[in-house]
């Protein structure tokens, strides 16, 4: 189950079973990329990059068969963003 929270400044999505670490990574990616969704326990960025638990740079991968044309450079950018999240 998901819910979308609205306030006067932002709109964000929360996966009710997300770990605190996963939600931190999701929120950081959402600020940077704007098109980020949960798919099960994985985070999908721009419909082309998947970030799997435990949400570290090594857990980022291009999704095969993606149609948007994202490349290794895009993947490296997502990995860099993920690496900046201070996981408790």
N, C-alpha and C positions, 0 to 999 in steps of 0.2 A: 504494500500500500504506500502511496505517495501523497504528499500534500504540498500545495503551493502557498506560500505565505506572501502577503502583500503588506506593504506599509507605504508611507508617503515618499520614500526614497528608493526602494528597491523591490524587486520581485525575485524570490529564490525558491528552489525546489529542495525538499528534504525527503530522503528515503528513510522511513521510520526504523528500519533495521540497520542503518548505516552505523559503522563504528565512528567514534569521535574523530579518529584520524582520517577516515574516508570522507567525512563531511567537511573537514578542513581543506582537504585537497580539492573536493568538488567546488567549494566556495571560491577558492583561489583561482581555479581554472575558469569558473563562470565569470569572474571579474575580468579575466584576460581575454576570453574567447567568445563570450556571449551565447554560444550554442553548445551547451553541455547538458547531458541527461543521464539519469541512472538507467541501467539495464541490468536487472538483478543486482548483484553486488559490484558490478563493473561500472565504471564511469566512461561514457562515450563523448568524445570531443569532436565537434564539427562533423559528426556522422562517419568519421574516418579513422579515429585513433581511440583505442581502448586502454584504460588504466585499470588493472586488476588488483585486488588485495594482495599484499599489504600496502598498496598505493605508493610505491617507491619508483624512482626513475627506471629501474630494471624491469618493472612490471608494465611499462608502456609499450604498445605495439600498434603498427598500422593494421587496419582491418582489411583483410583480403577481399577483393571485389568491390572496393569502394569506388564511387563514381566521381568524386570531387577533385581528384587529381592531387591530393596532398602527397608530399614526398618525405624523404628522410630529413630534410631541413625542418619541415613542420613537426615531425616526430621529435627532433632534437629540441625544438622550442618548448614543446609540451613537457619533455623530460626536465628541462631547465626550470620551468614553472613548478613542477612537482617537487623538484629538489629544494626549492626555497621554502617549502612548508615545514614549519617547526613542529614536528610530531612529538607530543609529550611522551 
